Amino acid sequence: MDQLKLAALDQEDLQVLSTHLQDAVMTVADIRFLPKEKKAVFIVNRFVWDKEADKRTREHERRRSALAVGQVTGMKVQNIRQEAKGVVLELLAVTFEAADEPSGKIQLAFAGGASIALDVECIEAQLSDLGAAWSTPNLPQHDLS
């Protein structure tokens, strides 16, 4: 099994998760905030950056994965229409901005200027692959101009 299972308890760990989540895609319907459980969950199609493309087919891989963030006391969204459940969001980075440490904000930045800010008591996140990979001919590209 080559399924990814990672945990983040500090900023350095969160940077590792962010690297694995770069260019993950999800729909608005794949976002859940569970205030009673102090948790936010994101189901994503993660681009597998750590595996080379198949030499014969030049295909890359994506995997269905879950990002769960614990100790969440609030969630704010920007430039995301929550009623538009089918809209696809492309995740660029996951970062942490400290407040009164260990609390702060975990920020999910998406292409096009959308973002989600999670108020957290501390960094407590998990990234887990949920199943087998599938192939894709599409390699994410970014216009840096």
N, C-alpha and C positions, 0 to 999 in steps of 0.2 A: 504494500500500500504506500503510495506517495502522496497521501492527502496531508494537507497543511493543517497544523493545530498550533497556534501561537497565543501567548498571553502577554499583555503589556501592563506593567505596574509603575513605570516611570517614563519620562520623556524619550529616553534612548530607545526603550522597548517600543514606544508608540511610533517612532520613526521607522522601525523595522516593519511594523504593521502597515504604515503608510506606503512604504516601498512596494509591498506585496499587493496593496489595493490600488495603486496607480492605474488609471484607465479602466477600473471596474465600472460596469454599468448596472443601473437599477431603475425601476420605475418608481414613481411616487407611491404607488400601492405597496411597494416593498419596504416601506419605512414604518416602523412602529415605535411609539413612545408609550411606555407603561409606567405612569407616574406612581401608582401604588407600589410597584416593584422596584422603583427607582432605576429603571432600565430603558435603554433605547436599543432597538434591534434593526439591522439593515441586512436584507437579503440581496446579494449582488452576484453578477456574473463577472468573476475575477479573471483578468488576463494573466496568464502564467508567464511572467517575465523571466523566471529563473530556469526555464527550460528552453533549449534551442528549438528552432523550427525543424520539422522533419526534413531531412536532406533530400528525400525523393519527391515528396509532394509540396514542400515549402509551406506546409500547414503549421499553424500555431495552435495553442490550446487556451480554452477558457474552462473555468470550473464554477459551479454554483457554490457560494460560500456565505457564511453568516458572520457579521461583525456585531458583537454584543458589547455594549458599554454599560457598566454598572455604576452605582452611586450617583445617578443623574437626578438633579433636583429641578431642572428646567430645560426646555428646548425652545429655541427660536429659529425660525426659518426666514430666509431672505431670497426673493426672486424665485420662489417655488409656489405654484398654485396648488394648494392641497387638494382641491376638488378634481384636478386633472390627473386622475390616477394612472393613466397610461403614458404620461410624459416620461421620456427616458432621460436620466441624469448620468453624466459621466464624471466620476470621482477623480479629482486630480491629486489631492493631498489631505492628510489628516494631521493636524497640529495641535499643540497644547499651549495655552497662554495662562501662566500662573497668576493667581490673585493672592489670597492669603493662604500660602502653601500649607497643606498639599492640595487645597481646592483651586479651581480655576475653570477655564473653558476649553473643551475639546472642539475644535473647528473642523468641519468637513467642507472643503472647497470643491466646487463643481465647475466644469466648463460653462462658459456663458455668464459667469458672475453669480450663480446661485450658491447659497451656503446654508449650513446648519450649524448652530452654536449650541453645544450641550454644557450647561452649568453642572459641574461635577464636584463632589466632595474630595475626590482623589482620582488618580488615573487607575482604572480597572477595566481593561478591555480584553476581549478574546476574539480571535479570528479562526474559524474552522471551516474547512471544505466539507461540503455536504454530500458529495457523490463523485461519480466518475467524470473525467474530463471529456470534452468534445472538441473537435478540430474546427478551426476557423482560418480562412485565407487572409483575413484582415489583420494587419499590423497597425495599432494605433499611431496616428500621426498628429503632430501639433504644429499649428502655424505660429511661429515665434515672432512674426513681424507686428 
